[in-house]
Amino acid sequence: MADFFEDKVAIVTGGSQGIGAATVKALARRGAKVAINYASSKDLAEELRDEIGENAIAVQADLAAGQAGELAEATLGKWGRVDLLVNNAGTTKFANHEDLDALDADDFLSLYRLNVVAAYEMIRAVAPSMRASGQGAVVNVTSVAGHYGIGSSVAYAASKGALITMTYSLARALAPEIRVNAVSPGYVGTGWFTNRLGEEGKAALDKHFEETTPLRRAGTAEDIADMIVPLLDDVSRHVTGQAIIADAGSHLDVGSSRRKGKDL
């Protein structure tokens, strides 16, 4: 029996590293053709493309600058269709939630431009192709921060909350041809944390989550990819408008402590 993904074309935004790269690899293993989007990480994207082979292309598009259409056109130009979309590209600014002077309007607009508006523009750009196939599926990568008002900054939490709400709105609006769901990670120990904190700092953060989360796990990019791919699969054909938290249960403690969520 053929795998559902074997004749499907997917776009993964922010696909050159972290959760995006893990998702690209997971989809390719199932037989999907994948467009790996990147804004500036050309070497990483092309290395991943070469690793996968003929079923992948690397496409530079700065989604924060409104280039969603160019990404969709490049994918359609290569394969003639788009069936699946993972809106993974995102950004943040670190700021203490109590410090109301740490953020200004431009900070909010910058985060919303990529975390929310770009995701909307990507969905709009690929919706005609998805409607034509009748089996379109979108997964927005949000964050537990958007559910609980925690995370790296108020602006980040607000943008991810908006993305969750948009997931609900578009799941309703685009049904029945297109399903729209979200995955909301907590801490995910990607290279981003290594670059920010160094090897020792990242290891200490992993250890913290291994000791404190109900499941005693520090999340990996592969953990999140393993949540994303089934939501794109036909096995989830009865599921739309969901935002699934994937954080080893750490959200269960949010209400009982005043965690600033700087690590989410």
FENJO-V607747 format. One record per residue. N is the residue number from 1. RES is the residue in one letter. PSI is psi in degrees with one decimal (NA if undefined). OMEGA is omega as a letter, one per 20 degrees, with the letter a starting at -180 (NA if undefined). NEAR is the number of other C-alpha atoms within 12 Angstrom. Layout:
BEGIN
N,RES,PSI,OMEGA,NEAR + N,RES,PSI,OMEGA,NEAR
END
This chain:
BEGIN
1,M,129.9,a,5 + 2,A,144.5,r,10 + 3,D,141.3,r,16 + 4,F,-34.0,a,25 + 5,F,-9.7,a,31 + 6,E,-30.3,r,20 + 7,D,18.7,a,24 + 8,K,151.5,r,36 + 9,V,129.6,a,42 + 10,A,149.4,r,51 + 11,I,132.1,r,57 + 12,V,111.9,r,57 + 13,T,148.7,a,52 + 14,G,42.6,a,44 + 15,G,5.9,a,47 + 16,S,-16.0,a,40 + 17,Q,170.4,r,35 + 18,G,-138.6,a,35 + 19,I,-39.6,a,42 + 20,G,-48.0,a,44 + 21,A,-40.5,r,43 + 22,A,-36.6,r,34 + 23,T,-41.7,r,45 + 24,V,-48.2,a,48 + 25,K,-40.9,a,38 + 26,A,-41.6,r,32 + 27,L,-41.9,a,43 + 28,A,-37.7,r,36 + 29,R,-29.2,r,22 + 30,R,-1.9,r,26 + 31,G,2.1,r,24 + 32,A,152.6,r,37 + 33,K,133.7,a,38 + 34,V,129.8,r,51 + 35,A,118.5,a,51 + 36,I,106.7,a,51 + 37,N,142.7,r,46 + 38,Y,154.7,r,38 + 39,A,-46.1,a,30 + 40,S,-14.0,a,21 + 41,S,63.1,a,24 + 42,K,-46.1,a,23 + 43,D,-42.8,a,19 + 44,L,-42.1,a,25 + 45,A,-43.3,a,35 + 46,E,-32.9,r,26 + 47,E,-42.5,r,20 + 48,L,-42.0,r,34 + 49,R,-45.7,a,30 + 50,D,-35.0,r,18 + 51,E,-39.4,a,21 + 52,I,-42.3,r,28 + 53,G,-147.3,a,20 + 54,E,-15.9,a,18 + 55,N,16.7,r,32 + 56,A,147.3,r,38 + 57,I,150.5,r,38 + 58,A,127.3,a,40 + 59,V,117.2,r,40 + 60,Q,125.9,r,33 + 61,A,123.9,r,35 + 62,D,98.3,a,26 + 63,L,-29.0,r,38 + 64,A,-20.8,r,30 + 65,A,10.9,r,19 + 66,G,28.5,a,22 + 67,Q,24.9,r,28 + 68,A,-41.5,a,37 + 69,G,-40.0,r,28 + 70,E,-39.1,r,22 + 71,L,-45.4,r,40 + 72,A,-42.4,a,42 + 73,E,-38.7,r,25 + 74,A,-38.9,r,28 + 75,T,-45.6,r,39 + 76,L,-37.3,r,27 + 77,G,-31.5,r,17 + 78,K,-45.0,a,23 + 79,W,-8.6,r,25 + 80,G,4.6,a,22 + 81,R,159.7,r,33 + 82,V,122.5,a,44 + 83,D,-31.5,a,45 + 84,L,142.3,r,51 + 85,L,130.6,r,58 + 86,V,110.3,r,51 + 87,N,90.2,a,47 + 88,N,-22.4,a,46 + 89,A,135.7,r,45 + 90,G,168.8,r,38 + 91,T,170.1,r,32 + 92,T,172.0,r,32 + 93,K,131.3,a,27 + 94,F,127.7,r,26 + 95,A,133.2,r,26 + 96,N,133.0,a,23 + 97,H,-30.1,a,26 + 98,E,-16.1,a,14 + 99,D,93.8,a,14 + 100,L,-8.8,r,13 + 101,D,-1.1,a,13 + 102,A,-15.5,r,19 + 103,L,148.9,r,24 + 104,D,-177.7,a,17 + 105,A,-37.9,a,14 + 106,D,-34.4,r,13 + 107,D,-45.4,r,24 + 108,F,-45.8,a,29 + 109,L,-38.0,r,23 + 110,S,-46.2,r,25 + 111,L,-41.6,r,36 + 112,Y,-33.9,a,33 + 113,R,-41.8,r,32 + 114,L,-44.5,a,38 + 115,N,-24.8,a,41 + 116,V,-59.3,a,40 + 117,V,-43.3,a,30 + 118,A,-37.6,r,38 + 119,A,-42.6,r,46 + 120,Y,-44.8,a,37 + 121,E,-34.1,r,28 + 122,M,-45.2,r,42 + 123,I,-44.3,r,42 + 124,R,-38.9,a,25 + 125,A,-32.0,a,30 + 126,V,-7.5,a,39 + 127,A,-42.1,a,33 + 128,P,-43.0,r,24 + 129,S,-40.9,r,30 + 130,M,-40.2,r,35 + 131,R,-38.3,a,24 + 132,A,-37.4,a,17 + 133,S,-27.9,a,22 + 134,G,3.0,a,22 + 135,Q,35.1,a,35 + 136,G,147.2,r,41 + 137,A,135.9,r,50 + 138,V,137.8,r,52 + 139,V,121.6,r,53 + 140,N,128.4,r,56 + 141,V,107.1,a,52 + 142,T,-132.8,r,48 + 143,S,149.2,r,43 + 144,V,-23.9,r,41 + 145,A,-35.1,a,42 + 146,G,-19.6,r,38 + 147,H,-34.7,a,34 + 148,Y,4.5,r,30 + 149,G,36.9,r,29 + 150,I,-167.4,r,36 + 151,G,-166.6,a,37 + 152,S,-23.4,r,34 + 153,S,164.8,r,35 + 154,V,-41.6,a,36 + 155,A,-39.9,r,38 + 156,Y,-48.7,r,43 + 157,A,-42.2,a,41 + 158,A,-40.0,a,32 + 159,S,-39.5,r,41 + 160,K,-32.4,r,48 + 161,G,-39.0,r,33 + 162,A,-38.2,r,34 + 163,L,-37.0,r,46 + 164,I,-46.9,r,39 + 165,T,-40.1,r,26 + 166,M,-35.8,r,35 + 167,T,-46.2,r,38 + 168,Y,-45.2,a,26 + 169,S,-46.5,a,21 + 170,L,-26.8,r,31 + 171,A,-39.4,r,30 + 172,R,-44.6,a,20 + 173,A,-32.5,a,19 + 174,L,-5.8,r,29 + 175,A,151.4,j,27 + 176,P,-6.5,a,23 + 177,E,-28.8,a,27 + 178,I,126.6,r,41 + 179,R,141.4,a,41 + 180,V,119.3,r,48 + 181,N,174.5,r,46 + 182,A,150.7,r,49 + 183,V,130.8,a,42 + 184,S,94.5,r,42 + 185,P,154.5,r,41 + 186,G,-135.3,r,42 + 187,Y,131.9,r,42 + 188,V,117.1,a,36 + 189,G,71.9,a,37 + 190,T,177.4,r,32 + 191,G,-19.5,r,21 + 192,W,-41.3,r,22 + 193,F,-34.6,r,25 + 194,T,-43.3,r,19 + 195,N,-34.8,a,13 + 196,R,-39.0,a,16 + 197,L,-12.3,a,18 + 198,G,167.7,a,16 + 199,E,-44.3,a,17 + 200,E,-41.4,r,14 + 201,G,-40.9,r,19 + 202,K,-40.5,r,24 + 203,A,-38.5,r,20 + 204,A,-37.8,r,19 + 205,L,-42.6,r,29 + 206,D,-46.5,a,28 + 207,K,-39.5,r,19 + 208,H,-47.3,a,21 + 209,F,-32.6,r,29 + 210,E,-25.3,a,24 + 211,E,-18.9,a,16 + 212,T,-23.5,a,21 + 213,T,149.9,r,25 + 214,P,-36.2,r,17 + 215,L,1.1,r,17 + 216,R,49.3,a,17 + 217,R,142.7,r,25 + 218,A,124.9,a,35 + 219,G,149.4,r,36 + 220,T,163.9,r,31 + 221,A,-36.0,r,34 + 222,E,-34.3,r,27 + 223,D,-43.0,a,31 + 224,I,-40.2,r,42 + 225,A,-36.3,r,38 + 226,D,-12.3,r,25 + 227,M,-36.6,a,34 + 228,I,-48.9,a,44 + 229,V,-44.5,r,41 + 230,P,-29.1,r,30 + 231,L,-22.6,r,37 + 232,L,-23.4,a,43 + 233,D,156.3,r,34 + 234,D,-16.8,r,23 + 235,V,-19.7,r,16 + 236,S,25.3,a,25 + 237,R,-17.8,a,24 + 238,H,11.2,a,21 + 239,V,123.4,r,27 + 240,T,156.6,r,35 + 241,G,32.2,r,33 + 242,Q,144.1,r,31 + 243,A,102.0,a,35 + 244,I,121.9,r,33 + 245,I,131.2,r,31 + 246,A,90.6,a,37 + 247,D,24.2,a,38 + 248,A,20.6,r,29 + 249,G,7.8,a,25 + 250,S,-24.5,r,35 + 251,H,-19.2,a,35 + 252,L,-19.3,r,21 + 253,D,-3.3,a,17 + 254,V,-43.0,a,23 + 255,G,-14.6,a,14 + 256,S,5.3,r,9 + 257,S,165.2,r,12 + 258,R,55.6,r,16 + 259,R,134.5,r,22 + 260,K,-15.9,r,24 + 261,G,24.7,a,31 + 262,K,-16.5,a,26 + 263,D,13.2,a,37 + 264,L,NA,NA,40
END
